[in-house]
Amino acid sequence: MKLPFLIGLHKACGWVLLVSMAGCWPVLGHAQTQETTEQVANSALTGELLYEILLGELNLRQGEPGAGFSLLLDAARRSNDIALFNRAVDIALQARSGDGALMAARAWSQAYPQDRKANLQVLQILLALNQTTESLEPLKKEIALAPLPERSVAISLIPRYYNRVSDKKSALDVVQKALTPYLQASATAAAAWTALGRMRGFTDDLAGTLEAAQKGRSADPSAIGPALLAVELMTRKVNGAEALVVQAVRQQGSPELSMSYAQALIELGRLPDANTQLQDTTTRFPLHAPAWLVLGSLQFEQGQDALSEVSLKRYVDLANQDTSQDASRSILQAQTRRAALLARQGKLKEARELIAQLPAKDEQEQRGRLMAEVQLLREQRQWQAAFDVLASARSDEPDLVYEQAMLAEKLNRLDEMEHLLRQVIAKDPAYHNAYNALGFSLADRNLRLPEAKALILKALTFVPDDPFITDSLGWVEFRLGDLPSALTHLQKAYANRADAEIAAHLGEVLWQLNRREDARKIWREGMRTAPDNETLQETLQRLKPEL
């Protein structure tokens, strides 16, 4: 087969291109473009080499990646062209040939020993192949090739490279050997100790991790890395970690560290301490908008409505100076919280007006404003008003139609709910939540139970281990009278997610099996998790167990 082709300059990308009826590919080097003249630099491109590249690309297009890879790697070796080496590595990776990718990357690195990208490809491919011990030399080289101003950053990235290797102890040994020269150097000691500490953490050596954080902080008290490592240890409840964090927070002018400490306190359930820390953060860094948002949200959750309103308004005022999408999303969150505060005070009209004032410059922001109003109305149990808001949107977007269906269910308009859910399924046959919602709704009302079970099983084909859909399957089995099967599914669901509604269902099955004490235990756990859960409350009121 003959393919007419020519070699020319592609002005859009600046590459010398091989153009044919089969497509176009970069060949050798970049074209040199000048204002008045265009020249293509002479290179190692010969007729024979050009033919080899063309043949390699044609093999790829015809579904022969092995042959195409061999031809292009040979062309790269003969020409020493970086673009061709890079192309060969990409081809092997796309073909899921780790050995081929490693061969090409090593050839590239051998041809260009000072090319950092080539060496990094070797390192990352070795780790992807779990050849951890062989990664020592390229790891040393990666650190050495990094320019001095960037070396600490290069060191800090090391744990990311080794995070997924299976043998974490071998990984720790390799990294420790590579970092040894940098643990004492003043410019890199903090970063090196932090990276080493994270590697120790991968092996659950928490005492060693804390030691690394302490040594990193001693090496450079102004470095944030060791302190952030100590914050992570705090969340793992390591003794001594918080003392290091507190010391760093007091000495460093870092809002990021202060916020990380506050988030750790929230994660540990120490909400009063988190509140105090956030107030300190907003005092020290009054222009740091995220601190006001988190403080306001925490105050909202604790019922401190007046304080929450002040904090959230302060956040909105600061965030309005930022035009980024992240800021827009956070403003929506803050204004939604403020609206919820108004609604909690019985000012639902004012709350809806506050949300209506939110900017909606594009479709995404319009959708965010719509869902904020719907959520507000749901929280106030204004099912009809929320349904009407979604109906007025006249959208066929599956998520919005699904939400409208769930509101129809709240209004006990089951025919409308089913119609809307089937509309979702017709639009998106893989929308598993629609199958589950329809199946569960039928099962909960003891209607068309075989069909309900089939719908739930269909949902599970998309997400086999989803605890909520497994809960639905357990509930329909309960309705069908198969208590042992119901128990199996509900126990699995509860083990995966200790949700109050799942607890309600599991407890009822245990109750019917005369395992009354087990049922009470599960219900008590559910009450601790979410005492206001409607399903759990209804179950307890109906069965009247003594908890």
C-alpha positions as CSV (number, residue, x, y, z in Angstrom):
1,M,0.0,0.0,0.0
2,K,1.4,3.4,-1.0
3,L,0.7,6.4,1.2
4,P,1.5,9.9,-0.2
5,F,3.3,11.9,2.4
6,L,5.4,15.0,2.8
7,I,7.5,16.6,5.5
8,G,6.4,20.0,6.5
9,L,6.0,22.5,9.2
10,H,2.8,22.4,11.3
11,K,2.4,26.0,12.5
12,A,-0.1,25.2,15.2
13,C,2.3,23.2,17.3
14,G,5.7,24.0,16.0
15,W,6.6,20.3,15.2
16,V,8.1,19.0,12.1
17,L,5.3,16.6,11.0
18,L,5.1,13.5,8.8
19,V,1.8,14.1,7.0
20,S,0.0,11.3,5.2
21,M,-3.4,9.9,4.5
22,A,-3.0,7.9,7.7
23,G,-2.5,10.9,9.9
24,C,0.4,13.0,11.2
25,W,3.1,12.4,13.8
26,P,6.0,14.3,15.3
27,V,9.3,13.2,13.8
28,L,12.5,14.7,14.9
29,G,13.0,17.9,17.0
30,H,11.1,21.1,17.0
31,A,10.8,23.4,14.0
32,Q,12.5,26.8,14.2
33,T,10.2,29.6,13.4
34,Q,11.3,33.2,12.6
35,E,9.2,36.3,11.8
36,T,10.2,36.4,8.1
37,T,11.7,33.0,7.4
38,E,10.9,29.4,8.4
39,Q,13.7,26.9,8.6
40,V,13.8,23.2,9.6
41,A,17.0,22.3,11.2
42,N,18.9,19.4,9.7
43,S,18.9,16.3,11.9
44,A,19.5,12.6,11.9
45,L,16.4,12.1,9.8
46,T,17.3,10.0,6.8
47,G,15.0,8.2,4.3
48,E,15.6,4.9,6.1
49,L,14.8,6.4,9.5
50,L,11.8,8.2,8.2
51,Y,10.5,5.0,6.7
52,E,11.0,3.2,10.1
53,I,9.0,5.8,11.9
54,L,6.2,5.7,9.4
55,L,6.1,1.9,9.5
56,G,6.1,2.0,13.3
57,E,3.1,4.4,13.5
58,L,1.2,2.4,10.8
59,N,1.7,-0.8,12.9
60,L,0.2,1.0,15.9
61,R,-2.8,2.2,13.9
62,Q,-3.3,-1.3,12.6
63,G,-3.4,-2.8,16.1
64,E,0.1,-4.1,16.3
65,P,1.6,-2.2,19.3
66,G,4.5,-4.6,19.8
67,A,5.8,-4.1,16.3
68,G,5.2,-0.4,16.4
69,F,7.0,0.0,19.7
70,S,10.0,-2.0,18.5
71,L,10.4,0.1,15.4
72,L,10.0,3.5,17.2
73,L,12.3,2.5,20.0
74,D,14.9,1.5,17.4
75,A,14.4,4.8,15.6
76,A,14.9,6.6,19.0
77,R,18.1,4.8,19.7
78,R,19.5,5.4,16.2
79,S,18.6,9.1,16.3
80,N,18.9,9.9,20.0
81,D,15.8,11.9,19.6
82,I,14.0,12.7,23.0
83,A,10.6,13.0,21.4
84,L,10.9,9.5,20.0
85,F,12.1,8.0,23.3
86,N,9.1,9.7,25.0
87,R,6.8,8.3,22.3
88,A,8.2,4.8,22.8
89,V,7.6,5.0,26.6
90,D,4.0,6.2,26.0
91,I,3.3,3.4,23.6
92,A,4.4,0.7,26.0
93,L,2.4,2.2,28.8
94,Q,-0.7,2.4,26.7
95,A,-0.2,-1.2,25.8
96,R,0.3,-2.1,29.5
97,S,3.7,-3.4,28.8
98,G,5.7,-2.5,31.9
99,D,8.8,-4.2,30.8
100,G,8.7,-2.4,27.4
101,A,8.2,0.9,29.1
102,L,11.1,0.3,31.4
103,M,13.3,-0.7,28.5
104,A,12.5,2.5,26.6
105,A,12.9,4.7,29.7
106,R,16.3,3.2,30.5
107,A,17.4,3.6,26.9
108,W,16.3,7.2,27.1
109,S,18.1,7.8,30.4
110,Q,21.3,6.2,29.1
111,A,21.2,8.4,26.0
112,Y,20.6,11.5,28.1
113,P,22.0,10.8,31.6
114,Q,21.2,14.4,32.8
115,D,17.6,14.3,31.6
116,R,15.5,14.4,34.8
117,K,12.3,13.4,33.1
118,A,13.9,10.3,31.6
119,N,15.3,9.2,35.0
120,L,11.9,9.9,36.7
121,Q,10.2,7.7,34.2
122,V,12.6,4.9,35.1
123,L,11.9,5.4,38.8
124,Q,8.1,5.5,38.5
125,I,8.0,2.5,36.1
126,L,10.2,0.4,38.5
127,L,7.8,1.2,41.4
128,A,4.7,0.4,39.3
129,L,6.4,-3.0,38.6
130,N,7.0,-3.4,42.3
131,Q,10.8,-3.6,41.7
132,T,11.4,-1.6,44.8
133,T,15.0,-2.5,45.5
134,E,16.1,-1.6,42.0
135,S,14.7,1.9,42.5
136,L,17.5,3.1,44.7
137,E,19.9,4.4,42.1
138,P,17.2,6.3,40.0
139,L,15.9,7.7,43.3
140,K,19.4,9.0,44.3
141,K,19.7,10.4,40.8
142,E,16.3,12.2,41.0
143,I,17.4,14.0,44.1
144,A,20.8,14.8,42.7
145,L,19.4,16.1,39.4
146,A,16.9,18.5,41.1
147,P,18.3,22.1,41.1
148,L,19.3,23.2,44.6
149,P,16.3,25.6,45.0
150,E,13.9,22.7,44.1
151,R,15.7,19.9,46.0
152,S,13.5,20.0,49.1
153,V,10.4,19.9,47.0
154,A,11.8,16.8,45.1
155,I,12.5,15.1,48.4
156,S,9.0,15.9,49.8
157,L,7.4,14.1,46.8
158,I,9.2,10.8,47.5
159,P,6.6,9.3,49.8
160,R,4.0,9.7,47.0
161,Y,6.1,7.6,44.6
162,Y,6.4,4.8,47.1
163,N,2.9,5.0,48.6
164,R,1.5,2.1,46.5
165,V,4.4,-0.4,46.5
166,S,3.5,-3.6,48.3
167,D,6.7,-4.1,50.3
168,K,6.7,-1.0,52.5
169,K,9.7,-2.1,54.6
170,S,11.9,-2.5,51.5
171,A,10.6,0.9,50.3
172,L,11.6,2.4,53.7
173,D,15.1,0.9,53.4
174,V,15.6,2.3,49.9
175,V,14.4,5.8,50.8
176,Q,16.5,5.9,54.0
177,K,19.6,5.0,52.0
178,A,18.8,7.6,49.4
179,L,18.1,10.3,52.0
180,T,21.1,9.7,54.3
181,P,23.3,12.5,52.8
182,Y,20.4,15.0,53.1
183,L,19.4,14.4,56.7
184,Q,22.3,16.5,58.0
185,A,22.4,19.2,55.3
186,S,20.8,22.3,56.6
187,A,19.0,23.1,53.3
188,T,17.3,19.8,53.1
189,A,17.2,18.2,56.6
190,A,13.6,19.2,57.4
191,A,12.3,17.9,54.1
192,A,14.3,14.7,54.3
193,W,13.2,13.9,57.9
194,T,9.6,14.6,57.0
195,A,9.8,12.3,53.9
196,L,11.5,9.6,56.0
197,G,8.9,10.0,58.7
198,R,6.1,9.5,56.2
199,M,7.8,6.4,55.0
200,R,8.0,5.1,58.5
201,G,4.3,5.8,58.9
202,F,3.6,3.5,55.9
203,T,5.1,0.7,58.0
204,D,3.1,1.7,61.1
205,D,6.3,2.7,62.9
206,L,4.6,5.6,64.7
207,A,7.3,6.1,67.3
208,G,9.8,6.4,64.4
209,T,7.5,8.8,62.6
210,L,7.3,11.1,65.6
211,E,11.1,11.0,66.0
212,A,11.5,12.0,62.4
213,A,9.0,14.9,62.9
214,Q,10.9,16.1,66.0
215,K,14.3,15.9,64.2
216,G,12.9,17.7,61.2
217,R,11.6,20.5,63.4
218,S,14.9,20.7,65.3
219,A,16.7,21.0,62.0
220,D,14.5,23.9,60.8
221,P,11.9,25.3,63.2
222,S,10.4,27.4,60.4
223,A,9.7,24.4,58.1
224,I,6.0,23.5,58.0
225,G,6.5,19.9,56.8
226,P,7.5,18.3,60.2
227,A,4.6,20.0,62.0
228,L,2.1,18.8,59.4
229,L,3.5,15.3,59.9
230,A,2.9,15.7,63.6
231,V,-0.7,16.8,62.9
232,E,-1.3,13.5,61.1
233,L,0.2,11.6,64.1
234,M,-2.3,13.5,66.3
235,T,-5.2,12.0,64.3
236,R,-3.7,8.6,64.9
237,K,-3.5,9.4,68.7
238,V,0.2,9.2,69.1
239,N,1.4,10.5,72.4
240,G,3.7,13.6,72.1
241,A,2.5,14.6,68.7
242,E,0.2,17.4,69.8
243,A,2.8,19.0,72.0
244,L,5.0,19.4,68.9
245,V,2.1,20.8,66.9
246,V,1.1,23.3,69.6
247,Q,4.7,24.5,69.8
248,A,4.9,24.9,66.0
249,V,1.6,26.7,65.8
250,R,2.7,29.2,68.4
251,Q,6.1,29.9,66.8
252,Q,5.1,29.9,63.1
253,G,3.0,32.4,61.3
254,S,1.3,29.8,59.2
255,P,-2.5,29.9,58.8
256,E,-2.2,26.5,57.0
257,L,-0.7,24.9,60.0
258,S,-3.2,26.5,62.4
259,M,-6.1,25.3,60.2
260,S,-4.7,21.8,60.0
261,Y,-4.5,21.7,63.8
262,A,-8.1,22.8,64.0
263,Q,-9.2,20.2,61.5
264,A,-7.4,17.5,63.5
265,L,-9.2,18.5,66.6
266,I,-12.6,18.4,64.8
267,E,-11.7,14.9,63.5
268,L,-10.9,13.8,67.0
269,G,-14.3,15.1,68.2
270,R,-12.7,17.7,70.4
271,L,-15.1,20.5,69.3
272,P,-14.6,23.0,72.1
273,D,-10.8,22.8,71.6
274,A,-11.3,23.2,67.8
275,N,-13.6,26.2,68.4
276,T,-10.9,27.8,70.6
277,Q,-8.2,27.1,68.0
278,L,-10.3,28.6,65.2
279,Q,-11.0,31.7,67.1
280,D,-7.2,32.0,67.7
281,T,-6.6,31.5,64.0
282,T,-9.1,34.2,63.0
283,T,-7.5,36.6,65.5
284,R,-4.0,36.0,64.2
285,F,-4.9,35.8,60.6
286,P,-8.1,37.9,60.2
287,L,-7.9,38.0,56.4
288,H,-7.6,34.2,56.1
289,A,-11.1,33.5,54.7
290,P,-11.2,29.7,55.2
291,A,-10.8,30.0,58.9
292,W,-14.0,32.1,59.2
293,L,-15.9,29.5,57.1
294,V,-14.8,26.6,59.3
295,L,-15.4,28.5,62.5
296,G,-18.9,29.6,61.3
297,S,-19.8,26.1,60.3
298,L,-18.6,24.7,63.6
299,Q,-20.6,27.3,65.5
300,F,-23.6,26.4,63.4
301,E,-23.3,22.7,64.3
302,Q,-23.0,23.7,68.0
303,G,-26.1,25.8,67.9
304,Q,-24.2,29.1,68.4
305,D,-26.4,30.9,65.9
306,A,-25.4,34.5,66.6
307,L,-21.7,33.8,66.5
308,S,-22.1,31.6,63.4
309,E,-23.9,34.4,61.6
310,V,-21.0,36.8,62.3
311,S,-18.3,34.4,61.3
312,L,-20.1,33.3,58.1
313,K,-20.8,36.9,57.1
314,R,-17.2,37.8,57.6
315,Y,-16.2,34.8,55.4
316,V,-18.6,36.0,52.6
317,D,-17.2,39.5,52.7
318,L,-13.6,38.2,52.4
319,A,-14.4,35.6,49.8
320,N,-16.3,38.0,47.5
321,Q,-12.9,39.5,46.8
322,D,-11.8,36.2,45.2
323,T,-13.3,35.4,41.8
324,S,-12.1,31.8,41.6
325,Q,-14.5,28.8,41.3
326,D,-13.4,27.5,44.6
327,A,-14.4,30.8,46.3
328,S,-17.8,30.7,44.5
329,R,-18.5,27.2,45.9
330,S,-17.5,28.2,49.4
331,I,-19.6,31.3,49.3
332,L,-22.6,29.1,48.3
333,Q,-21.8,26.9,51.3
334,A,-21.5,29.9,53.7
335,Q,-24.7,31.5,52.4
336,T,-26.6,28.3,52.6
337,R,-25.5,28.0,56.3
338,R,-26.7,31.5,56.9
339,A,-30.0,30.7,55.3
340,A,-30.3,27.7,57.5
341,L,-29.7,29.9,60.5
342,L,-32.6,32.2,59.5
343,A,-34.8,29.2,58.8
344,R,-34.0,27.8,62.3
345,Q,-35.3,31.1,63.7
346,G,-38.6,30.7,61.8
347,K,-37.5,33.2,59.0
348,L,-37.9,30.8,56.1
349,K,-38.9,33.6,53.7
350,E,-35.8,35.6,54.5
351,A,-33.7,32.5,54.2
352,R,-35.0,31.8,50.7
353,E,-34.4,35.4,49.7
354,L,-30.8,35.1,50.9
355,I,-30.2,32.1,48.6
356,A,-32.0,33.9,45.7
357,Q,-29.4,36.7,46.0
358,L,-26.6,34.3,45.3
359,P,-24.7,34.9,42.0
360,A,-25.6,32.6,39.1
361,K,-23.3,33.6,36.3
362,D,-23.3,30.2,34.6
363,E,-25.2,26.9,34.5
364,Q,-23.1,25.4,37.4
365,E,-23.8,28.3,39.7
366,Q,-27.5,28.2,38.8
367,R,-27.7,24.6,39.6
368,G,-25.9,25.2,42.9
369,R,-28.4,27.9,43.9
370,L,-31.3,25.7,43.0
371,M,-30.1,22.7,45.1
372,A,-29.3,25.1,48.0
373,E,-32.9,26.2,48.1
374,V,-34.2,22.6,47.8
375,Q,-31.9,21.5,50.6
376,L,-33.1,24.3,52.8
377,L,-36.7,23.4,52.2
378,R,-36.0,19.7,52.8
379,E,-34.4,20.5,56.2
380,Q,-37.5,22.4,57.1
381,R,-39.7,19.5,55.9
382,Q,-41.3,21.7,53.3
383,W,-41.7,18.8,50.9
384,Q,-44.2,20.4,48.6
385,A,-42.3,23.7,48.3
386,A,-39.1,21.8,47.5
387,F,-40.9,19.7,44.9
388,D,-42.3,22.8,43.3
389,V,-38.8,24.4,43.1
390,L,-37.5,21.4,41.2
391,A,-40.6,21.2,39.0
392,S,-40.2,24.8,38.0
393,A,-36.7,24.1,36.8
394,R,-38.1,21.8,34.1
395,S,-34.8,19.9,33.9
396,D,-34.3,16.4,32.6
397,E,-30.9,16.1,34.3
398,P,-31.0,12.7,36.0
399,D,-29.8,14.0,39.4
400,L,-32.5,16.7,39.5
401,V,-35.3,14.4,38.4
402,Y,-34.1,11.8,41.0
403,E,-34.3,14.4,43.7
404,Q,-37.8,15.4,42.6
405,A,-38.8,11.7,42.7
406,M,-37.6,11.5,46.3
407,L,-39.7,14.5,47.2
408,A,-42.7,12.9,45.5
409,E,-42.1,9.9,47.8
410,K,-42.1,12.1,50.8
411,L,-45.5,13.5,49.6
412,N,-46.8,9.9,49.3
413,R,-47.3,10.5,45.5
414,L,-46.0,7.0,44.6
415,D,-47.2,6.9,41.0
416,E,-45.5,10.2,40.3
417,M,-42.3,9.0,42.1
418,E,-42.2,5.8,40.0
419,H,-42.8,7.8,36.8
420,L,-39.9,10.1,37.6
421,L,-37.6,7.3,38.6
422,R,-38.3,5.4,35.4
423,Q,-37.6,8.6,33.5
424,V,-34.2,8.7,35.2
425,I,-33.5,5.1,34.2
426,A,-34.6,5.7,30.6
427,K,-32.2,8.7,30.5
428,D,-29.3,6.9,32.3
429,P,-29.7,3.1,32.4
430,A,-26.7,2.9,34.8
431,Y,-28.2,5.2,37.4
432,H,-28.1,2.6,40.2
433,N,-29.7,4.9,42.8
434,A,-33.0,5.0,40.8
435,Y,-33.3,1.2,40.7
436,N,-32.6,1.0,44.4
437,A,-35.0,3.8,45.4
438,L,-37.8,2.3,43.4
439,G,-37.1,-1.2,44.7
440,F,-36.8,-0.1,48.3
441,S,-40.0,2.1,48.2
442,L,-42.0,-0.9,46.9
443,A,-40.5,-3.2,49.5
444,D,-41.1,-0.8,52.4
445,R,-44.8,-0.7,51.4
446,N,-45.0,-4.4,50.9
447,L,-45.9,-3.9,47.2
448,R,-44.8,-6.0,44.2
449,L,-42.1,-7.6,46.2
450,P,-40.6,-9.8,43.4
451,E,-40.3,-6.8,41.2
452,A,-38.8,-4.8,44.1
453,K,-36.1,-7.4,44.7
454,A,-35.3,-7.5,40.9
455,L,-34.8,-3.8,40.9
456,I,-32.5,-3.9,44.0
457,L,-30.5,-6.7,42.5
458,K,-30.1,-4.7,39.3
459,A,-28.7,-1.8,41.4
460,L,-26.2,-4.1,43.0
461,T,-24.8,-5.1,39.6
462,F,-23.4,-1.6,39.3
463,V,-22.1,-1.2,42.9
464,P,-21.9,-4.7,44.4
465,D,-20.7,-3.7,47.9
466,D,-22.8,-0.6,48.5
467,P,-24.1,-0.8,52.1
468,F,-27.3,1.1,51.5
469,I,-28.3,-1.1,48.5
470,T,-27.3,-4.2,50.5
471,D,-29.6,-2.9,53.2
472,S,-32.4,-2.6,50.7
473,L,-31.9,-6.2,49.6
474,G,-32.0,-7.3,53.3
475,W,-35.2,-5.4,53.8
476,V,-37.0,-6.9,50.8
477,E,-35.9,-10.4,51.9
478,F,-37.4,-9.5,55.3
479,R,-40.7,-8.5,53.6
480,L,-40.6,-11.8,51.6
481,G,-40.3,-13.7,54.9
482,D,-36.7,-15.0,54.4
483,L,-35.3,-13.9,57.8
484,P,-32.0,-15.8,57.6
485,S,-31.2,-14.2,54.2
486,A,-32.4,-10.8,55.4
487,L,-30.1,-11.1,58.5
488,T,-27.1,-12.0,56.3
489,H,-27.5,-9.0,54.0
490,L,-28.3,-6.5,56.8
491,Q,-25.3,-7.6,58.9
492,K,-23.0,-7.2,55.9
493,A,-24.5,-3.7,55.3
494,Y,-24.1,-2.6,58.9
495,A,-20.5,-3.9,59.1
496,N,-19.7,-1.7,56.1
497,R,-21.6,1.3,57.3
498,A,-22.9,1.7,60.8
499,D,-25.9,3.9,59.7
500,A,-28.9,4.5,61.9
501,E,-31.4,3.4,59.2
502,I,-29.5,0.2,58.6
503,A,-29.5,-0.3,62.4
504,A,-33.2,0.1,62.4
505,H,-33.7,-2.6,59.8
506,L,-31.1,-5.0,61.3
507,G,-32.6,-4.6,64.8
508,E,-36.1,-5.4,63.5
509,V,-34.9,-8.6,61.9
510,L,-33.1,-9.6,65.1
511,W,-36.2,-8.8,67.1
512,Q,-38.3,-11.1,64.9
513,L,-35.8,-13.8,65.3
514,N,-36.2,-13.5,69.1
515,R,-32.7,-12.2,69.5
516,R,-34.0,-9.3,71.6
517,E,-30.9,-8.3,73.4
518,D,-28.9,-8.2,70.1
519,A,-31.6,-6.0,68.6
520,R,-31.5,-3.6,71.6
521,K,-27.7,-3.4,71.3
522,I,-27.9,-2.5,67.6
523,W,-30.7,0.1,68.2
524,R,-28.7,1.7,71.0
525,E,-25.8,2.1,68.7
526,G,-28.1,3.6,66.1
527,M,-29.4,6.1,68.6
528,R,-25.9,7.2,69.5
529,T,-25.2,7.7,65.8
530,A,-28.3,9.6,64.8
531,P,-31.0,9.9,67.6
532,D,-33.3,11.8,65.2
533,N,-33.3,9.3,62.4
534,E,-36.9,8.9,61.2
535,T,-36.8,5.2,60.3
536,L,-35.2,4.4,63.7
537,Q,-37.6,6.5,65.6
538,E,-40.6,4.9,63.8
539,T,-39.3,1.4,64.4
540,L,-38.8,2.0,68.2
541,Q,-42.2,3.6,68.5
542,R,-43.8,0.7,66.8
543,L,-42.0,-2.2,68.6
544,K,-41.6,-0.4,71.9
545,P,-38.5,-2.2,73.1
546,E,-37.0,-1.2,76.5
547,L,-33.6,0.3,75.7
